Amino acid sequence: MAATGVIHYLQSGDAVTHAVAGVLLAMSLASWCSLLVKAWILAHAKWQGPRALQRFWQAANLKDGISALRSADRERVFLPLAEAAWHASETDMPGAMLARVERSERVLRALREAMLRSQRRLEFGQVLLASVGSTAPFVGLLGTVWGIYHALGSIASSGQAMIENVAGPVGEALIMTAFGLVVAIPAVLAYNVLGRYVRQISEELDGFAHDLHTFVCGPSE
């Protein structure tokens, strides 16, 4: 009965009601797709990270460590840092401006750029989740206001505040409010929970970058 009532109220709505419902549906689908993909990436990165780093540091040299990371770090979170440190320390570019920069600074610059790329990959979808979580209630509120407007219009046209005149528009208003919350709450929860994992993995990335710089350039440089 509840589902039939919801469908009835939506079918009896006008173009604005249908547009608001369509926008909320699109926001919900986008946030759930982003949530699932992001959760998959972060879960694998969190689970594979310690084992991948352990295999890296157990390798005989940096080249072998990169090979170990290629097989262990399947989400390519830590691998870009190791490859960047390797190329920055081995590349010789005579005549280029970068050749005038000290080796330690070249490695540091390469690590910083690689770390930013990895962080962007980890933060993929965060803006979408935050936007859906913050705007979905207001989109639902638009539908609520429009439903109340219809209810007031029904009262004005009939001259009587009879329940049968306002039940439909009020039902539309309540449904739009509920839809906005149903879309927003999962997005907000996902943003907070997944954001915590992003910060944890970013801290591991920062530590790995520091250790790589020390290994490649030495603590005195």
C-alpha positions as a Python dict, from the first residue, in 0.01 Angstrom:
ca = {
    (1, 'M'): (0, 0, 0),
    (2, 'A'): (281, 243, 86),
    (3, 'A'): (452, 191, -248),
    (4, 'T'): (119, 231, -430),
    (5, 'G'): (55, 556, -242),
    (6, 'V'): (396, 695, -331),
    (7, 'I'): (350, 607, -698),
    (8, 'H'): (1, 759, -693),
    (9, 'Y'): (125, 1087, -548),
    (10, 'L'): (412, 1104, -800),
    (11, 'Q'): (183, 1029, -1092),
    (12, 'S'): (-59, 1298, -982),
    (13, 'G'): (218, 1559, -964),
    (14, 'D'): (300, 1811, -1233),
    (15, 'A'): (617, 1870, -1435),
    (16, 'V'): (797, 2043, -1147),
    (17, 'T'): (731, 1750, -912),
    (18, 'H'): (852, 1503, -1174),
    (19, 'A'): (1162, 1714, -1242),
    (20, 'V'): (1252, 1730, -872),
    (21, 'A'): (1201, 1353, -837),
    (22, 'G'): (1416, 1294, -1147),
    (23, 'V'): (1696, 1516, -1015),
    (24, 'L'): (1692, 1336, -679),
    (25, 'L'): (1699, 998, -855),
    (26, 'A'): (1998, 1106, -1067),
    (27, 'M'): (2180, 1237, -759),
    (28, 'S'): (2113, 911, -575),
    (29, 'L'): (2241, 696, -862),
    (30, 'A'): (2553, 910, -906),
    (31, 'S'): (2635, 907, -534),
    (32, 'W'): (2583, 531, -501),
    (33, 'C'): (2798, 456, -807),
    (34, 'S'): (3073, 682, -674),
    (35, 'L'): (3037, 532, -327),
    (36, 'L'): (3074, 172, -448),
    (37, 'V'): (3370, 244, -678),
    (38, 'K'): (3544, 452, -414),
    (39, 'A'): (3482, 196, -140),
    (40, 'W'): (3628, -76, -364),
    (41, 'I'): (3944, 125, -434),
    (42, 'L'): (3998, 232, -75),
    (43, 'A'): (3929, -114, 69),
    (44, 'H'): (4184, -271, -163),
    (45, 'A'): (4437, 6, -105),
    (46, 'K'): (4395, -26, 272),
    (47, 'W'): (4426, -403, 263),
    (48, 'Q'): (4705, -427, 6),
    (49, 'G'): (4911, -131, 130),
    (50, 'P'): (5097, -283, 428),
    (51, 'R'): (5174, -606, 241),
    (52, 'A'): (5288, -418, -70),
    (53, 'L'): (5519, -193, 132),
    (54, 'Q'): (5659, -492, 317),
    (55, 'R'): (5743, -665, -11),
    (56, 'F'): (5897, -343, -142),
    (57, 'W'): (6134, -296, 149),
    (58, 'Q'): (6230, -665, 147),
    (59, 'A'): (6356, -634, -212),
    (60, 'A'): (6730, -627, -281),
    (61, 'N'): (6726, -288, -453),
    (62, 'L'): (6494, -13, -571),
    (63, 'K'): (6437, -170, -912),
    (64, 'D'): (6336, -502, -760),
    (65, 'G'): (6119, -318, -508),
    (66, 'I'): (5931, -147, -792),
    (67, 'S'): (5873, -485, -956),
    (68, 'A'): (5736, -617, -628),
    (69, 'L'): (5504, -317, -597),
    (70, 'R'): (5372, -368, -950),
    (71, 'S'): (5236, -709, -851),
    (72, 'A'): (5131, -624, -495),
    (73, 'D'): (4994, -270, -528),
    (74, 'R'): (4718, -338, -780),
    (75, 'E'): (4537, -12, -709),
    (76, 'R'): (4853, 181, -805),
    (77, 'V'): (4856, 396, -493),
    (78, 'F'): (5215, 351, -370),
    (79, 'L'): (5373, 242, -699),
    (80, 'P'): (5380, 592, -861),
    (81, 'L'): (5595, 722, -574),
    (82, 'A'): (5856, 449, -612),
    (83, 'E'): (5866, 491, -990),
    (84, 'A'): (5897, 869, -955),
    (85, 'A'): (6186, 836, -711),
    (86, 'W'): (6359, 589, -943),
    (87, 'H'): (6327, 804, -1256),
    (88, 'A'): (6422, 1126, -1076),
    (89, 'S'): (6736, 972, -930),
    (90, 'E'): (6848, 794, -1250),
    (91, 'T'): (6748, 1039, -1524),
    (92, 'D'): (7028, 1252, -1663),
    (93, 'M'): (6922, 1556, -1866),
    (94, 'P'): (7231, 1757, -1963),
    (95, 'G'): (7147, 2108, -2071),
    (96, 'A'): (6801, 2108, -1915),
    (97, 'M'): (6712, 2345, -1633),
    (98, 'L'): (6617, 2047, -1416),
    (99, 'A'): (6976, 1922, -1443),
    (100, 'R'): (7089, 2226, -1243),
    (101, 'V'): (6868, 2125, -953),
    (102, 'E'): (7030, 1912, -686),
    (103, 'R'): (6948, 1542, -694),
    (104, 'S'): (6773, 1556, -359),
    (105, 'E'): (6545, 1836, -475),
    (106, 'R'): (6466, 1655, -802),
    (107, 'V'): (6363, 1344, -613),
    (108, 'L'): (6160, 1551, -366),
    (109, 'R'): (5979, 1729, -650),
    (110, 'A'): (5904, 1401, -827),
    (111, 'L'): (5774, 1244, -506),
    (112, 'R'): (5551, 1542, -439),
    (113, 'E'): (5396, 1525, -785),
    (114, 'A'): (5345, 1147, -763),
    (115, 'M'): (5190, 1181, -418),
    (116, 'L'): (4946, 1442, -547),
    (117, 'R'): (4840, 1206, -827),
    (118, 'S'): (4784, 922, -581),
    (119, 'Q'): (4587, 1147, -348),
    (120, 'R'): (4366, 1263, -634),
    (121, 'R'): (4291, 901, -712),
    (122, 'L'): (4202, 836, -348),
    (123, 'E'): (3986, 1149, -326),
    (124, 'F'): (3794, 1065, -642),
    (125, 'G'): (3422, 1115, -579),
    (126, 'Q'): (3459, 1305, -252),
    (127, 'V'): (3332, 1629, -406),
    (128, 'L'): (3033, 1448, -557),
    (129, 'L'): (2939, 1287, -224),
    (130, 'A'): (2975, 1617, -41),
    (131, 'S'): (2769, 1800, -304),
    (132, 'V'): (2489, 1542, -299),
    (133, 'G'): (2485, 1532, 81),
    (134, 'S'): (2460, 1909, 110),
    (135, 'T'): (2220, 1985, -176),
    (136, 'A'): (1978, 1690, -184),
    (137, 'P'): (1776, 1814, 119),
    (138, 'F'): (1729, 2152, -49),
    (139, 'V'): (1621, 1989, -376),
    (140, 'G'): (1368, 1791, -175),
    (141, 'L'): (1267, 2111, 0),
    (142, 'L'): (1191, 2264, -339),
    (143, 'G'): (946, 1982, -403),
    (144, 'T'): (803, 2032, -54),
    (145, 'V'): (743, 2402, -112),
    (146, 'W'): (583, 2328, -449),
    (147, 'G'): (351, 2072, -291),
    (148, 'I'): (245, 2320, -21),
    (149, 'Y'): (185, 2577, -294),
    (150, 'H'): (-48, 2330, -464),
    (151, 'A'): (-229, 2268, -135),
    (152, 'L'): (-283, 2639, -82),
    (153, 'G'): (-401, 2672, -441),
    (154, 'S'): (-656, 2395, -386),
    (155, 'I'): (-787, 2569, -75),
    (156, 'A'): (-810, 2902, -256),
    (157, 'S'): (-994, 2755, -555),
    (158, 'S'): (-1246, 2558, -347),
    (159, 'G'): (-1284, 2809, -66),
    (160, 'Q'): (-1278, 2524, 187),
    (161, 'A'): (-988, 2351, 360),
    (162, 'M'): (-1124, 2003, 297),
    (163, 'I'): (-893, 1707, 341),
    (164, 'E'): (-964, 1567, -6),
    (165, 'N'): (-851, 1895, -160),
    (166, 'V'): (-516, 1912, 13),
    (167, 'A'): (-428, 1544, 65),
    (168, 'G'): (-260, 1506, -275),
    (169, 'P'): (-42, 1819, -267),
    (170, 'V'): (53, 1763, 98),
    (171, 'G'): (143, 1403, 14),
    (172, 'E'): (368, 1526, -266),
    (173, 'A'): (536, 1767, -25),
    (174, 'L'): (605, 1499, 236),
    (175, 'I'): (735, 1254, -25),
    (176, 'M'): (978, 1511, -166),
    (177, 'T'): (1108, 1584, 184),
    (178, 'A'): (1160, 1212, 248),
    (179, 'F'): (1329, 1161, -90),
    (180, 'G'): (1572, 1444, -23),
    (181, 'L'): (1675, 1290, 310),
    (182, 'V'): (1700, 939, 166),
    (183, 'V'): (1941, 1068, -98),
    (184, 'A'): (2144, 1290, 136),
    (185, 'I'): (2198, 1065, 438),
    (186, 'P'): (2395, 784, 262),
    (187, 'A'): (2608, 1042, 80),
    (188, 'V'): (2698, 1222, 404),
    (189, 'L'): (2777, 898, 586),
    (190, 'A'): (2989, 774, 295),
    (191, 'Y'): (3174, 1106, 276),
    (192, 'N'): (3268, 1089, 645),
    (193, 'V'): (3357, 719, 656),
    (194, 'L'): (3549, 706, 328),
    (195, 'G'): (3716, 1039, 405),
    (196, 'R'): (3863, 880, 716),
    (197, 'Y'): (4016, 601, 507),
    (198, 'V'): (4152, 857, 260),
    (199, 'R'): (4328, 1040, 543),
    (200, 'Q'): (4475, 717, 680),
    (201, 'I'): (4612, 606, 342),
    (202, 'S'): (4741, 959, 275),
    (203, 'E'): (4938, 941, 600),
    (204, 'E'): (5089, 611, 483),
    (205, 'L'): (5175, 774, 150),
    (206, 'D'): (5345, 1064, 326),
    (207, 'G'): (5553, 826, 537),
    (208, 'F'): (5644, 618, 233),
    (209, 'A'): (5751, 930, 42),
    (210, 'H'): (5973, 1039, 331),
    (211, 'D'): (6133, 695, 356),
    (212, 'L'): (6188, 681, -20),
    (213, 'H'): (6358, 1019, -21),
    (214, 'T'): (6585, 916, 263),
    (215, 'F'): (6668, 586, 92),
    (216, 'V'): (6742, 737, -249),
    (217, 'C'): (6922, 1054, -140),
    (218, 'G'): (7052, 967, 201),
    (219, 'P'): (6970, 1136, 533),
    (220, 'S'): (7241, 1400, 494),
    (221, 'E'): (7098, 1550, 172),
}
